[in-house]
Amino acid sequence: MKTRFTSLVKLKKNKVQNSEQFLQKASLNLNSAATALELSNHTLKDLESPKKGTIGEMLASRVLFHSQMDVINHNKEWVDFAVNQVEQAKKQLSVDMMEHEKFQYLDFEEIKAELKKRKFKEAKDLDEIALMTHARKNR
């Protein structure tokens, strides 16, 4: 049965689905960021500074170390951004789900009221038919 809320329920359901998809993408992004951070930390641990050699090798090792630290800092920022994105996606999904449920409830209540009206009208029609039938029998 269609009510004035039916189209809104469908719209809110689509919005909930979009929010769920965004949350899934944000979670995947967070997993990728965490993996990249872990990998960059392992790479830093694997770097060894030269014990002996030319000054050029020492400077190259230092540049490589600083470069890896920059990568780690970038990945930390990426993780922080991804965590924030996941939190926002969860909040938005929660809001969208509440609105969807609200309009579902309003739709259900309107259907219930319409069914009650129909039932009352049907009972009234049956009473009228019974009165007409009773009046014919008494003639």
Order of alpha helices (4+ residues) and beta strands (2+ residues): alpha-alpha
